[in-house]
Amino acid sequence: MNPATTALLLVPFSEVRHEQPDDCLHYELVAVRGQEMDWTIPAHRHEGLHQIQFLERGAISGTVDGREVEAAAPAVLLIAPGSVHGFRHTRGTSGHQLTIPSATLQQLLAGTQLADAGLGGSFVLSGLAPQASAQCAFLFETLALEFHGQATGRVPALLATATLLAVLLLRLRGEQVRKAQPPGARDALVQRFRALAEKHFREHRGIPSTPRRWA
């Protein structure tokens, strides 16, 4: 690992527990904190940290930035830095939790629209489709295996898995937002495309080497 990469990865953060000297993120089962806190997490916030929680069984209720939220498994939550959140899990809730420095996550997604579109705010996705739930479960199980192991390439493997997990969540979030749009907003995009097609259909435009905006 080169020094520049090491400087990025080994970001200290005190709100989670380090198990290895090269921990670049933290993973644990939801039940770890749930049992310690009698399944009730008081309102708090994380500075400079993103937290992702995936529920495989059980339910959660509480508030995020003053908004009431409820979700039953399978569900996933992304808590952005600075968001005040507090939850109560039903007893016996099972799932996984990832905590990662926001600067690390931003750099992992740098240069993508996902970084700007979905990391700034907290959100909850409940009622996941079977395929999405299976993907979340697989990625978290991979994360757990790498986090508790000492295999060669542990840190790159952890960060690669965290990247895939973040991309999956932000894709699911984008799909949720699109479905929530009123029909008129979707129709407006279609109408704009048709208007452009009708305006320029006589022109034989090739694909430019650099993107060009039609007037």
N, C-alpha and C positions, 0 to 999 in steps of 0.2 A: 504494500500500500504506500502510495507516495505521500510526502509531507502535507501537500495541499489538501488531499482527500482526508487525511487524518484530522487536520484542523477543522474540517467541516463536520466530520462524524462524531468526534468526541466532545460534543457540546454538553457541559454539565447542566443538570437540572435536578432540583432538590425535592420536587413533589412526587417523585417516583423512586423506586428502589433499584439500585444497581446490583446485579448478581454476578456480572463479569467485569473485568477492568476495561473492556472495550465496548461496553454497552452504548449503543448509539440511539436506542429507544427502549421502551419498557413494555413487556407483555405480561399479562396475568389473567387468570380466570375471574369472571365477574363474582363468583362465590367467595373469592379471597377477601375482598372488601365488604361484600354483603354480609358474610358471617361475622366479621369483626365489628361491623356497625349495626348489627341487628337488622340488616336489610334496608336501612334508612341512611342515605347520604345527605348530610345537611348542605344547605346552599353555600356554594363557594365558587371560586373561579381560578383558572390557571393562566398565568402570564407567560407568553412565549411558547405555549404548548398547544398542540392539537390532540384531541382524544377521540378515538373511535371505539364504539361498543357494539357488539353483535350479540343479540339474544337468540339462543336456540330453543329455549324453553322458559315459560313464565311470562311475566308482564312487568311493565314499569310505568310509573306515573310521577308527575312532579311539575317543575317549572324550569323554563329556559328563558332568561332575560325577561322575566315577568309573565311569560306566556305559558299557559297550562298545556302540558303534553301528556299523552297516554299512548302506549304502544304495547301490543301483544306479539310474542314471538311467532314467526321469525321477523325480526326487526333490527334495524341498525340506526345508530345515532352518531352524528359527528358534532363535537363540541369545539367551537372555535376559541382561540385565545381571548380572554377577557369576558366571555359569556358567563353570567352568573347562573348556576344550575344546581338543582337539588332534586334527588329522586328517592322514591321508595320502590323497591323490588318486591314482588310476591316471594314468599319464602320458597326456597328451593330453585329459584331462577338459575339457569345455567347459560353460560355464554363466555365471550372473550372480550378483552379490552386491550387496546394499543394506545400508548402515549408516546408522542414523538415531538421533538422540538420543531416549532413552526418554521424556523429558518431552514432546517434540514428538509422538511416537506416541500417548502417553496422551491428550494433548489432542485430537488428531485423532479419537480414538475415544471421547471423553468422552460420558457419558450413554448408552452402549450396554452391553449385557451382555457383549459380546465383550471389552471392555477388562478386565473383572474376571475373565472365565473363562479367557482363554488367554495373556495376556501375561506372567504371573508365572514361567513355567517354560519351559525349552527343550524342543523336541521335533523329531522327524524323521518325515517322511512319505515313504515309498518306494512304488514301484509305482503312481504316479499314473495315474488313468484318462486316456484320450486327451483328453477334454474339459477336465479340470482342467489337464493339461500344456499344452494349447494356450492356455488362459487365462493361465497363468503366463508362458509365452513371450511372448504379446502384451503383457502389462503390463510385463515387463522390457524388451522392445524399445522400448516407448513411453518408459519411464524413461530408457533410454540415449540416445534421440533428444533428449529434453528436457535431460538433464544436460550433454550435449556441445554443445548449441545455445545460442543467445543470443536466442531469440524473445521477443517481448513476453509477459509473464505466465509467465516461466520458473518462478519459485518456486511460485506457486499450482498450476501444472500438475504440478510434481514432487510436491508434497504431496498433490494429488488422486490421482495415480497410486499413490503409496505407501499411501494410505488404502485404495484398492481392492485392492491387493496384500495388505495386512494382513487385510482382511476376508475375502478368498478363503482365505487360509491358516488363519484361525481357524475358518471354516466347515468346511474340510476336516478340521481337527483335531477339531472337535465331532462330525463324522460318524464319525471313527475311534474316538473314545471311546464313542459310542453303540453301535457295532458290537461293541466289546470287552466291553460289559456282559453279564453272565450273563443267560440267558433269564428267570430268576426276577425280576430287577430290572425288566425291561421288563414282565413279566406283572403285577407288583405295581402298576404305574401303571395298567394297563388295569383291573385289579380295583378299584382305588380309584375310577376314573372310573365304572365300572358301579355301584358301591355308592352313589355320590352321585346318579347318575341314578335309581336305583330309589327312593332316599329322597325325592327331590324331584319325581318325575315328575308328581304331581298338582297341583303349584303352577304358576301361570302367571307366571313371572318375566320381566319385561322386561330390557332391557340397561341397567344403571345408568350414570349419568353418570360415576361414579368406580368403580374396581374394588372388588368386594366379595367377601370370602372366605366360602364356604359352611362351615358348621360340620359 
